[in-house]
Amino acid sequence: MQKQIEELTLLLLYLTSFQENSVLGETTLRSWKGYPFDTLDQLSNDSLIFFSNRAKSVYITEDGIELAKILMQKYNIQQMN
């Protein structure tokens, strides 16, 4: 069941994310990290998100975005525009 929790947490992070422009002009996706830290730690270990213990939000990596899009299909979720 832990794998499903990680998948759904990543999916929620993606669905509730917001775009942020970095100093280098790149656009990144960020999301608030109001989820269990053991799950966030595992997603970070899998290189799907990146975060600092001091920050209140996480960055979703390119791999995380790609997997979240796959999970949307798996769980039959349509993203609203």
Secondary structure by P-SEA (a helix, b strand, c coil): caaaaaaaaaaaaaaabbbbbccccbbbbbbbccccaaaaaaaaaaccbbbbcccccccccaaaaaaaaaaaaaacccccc
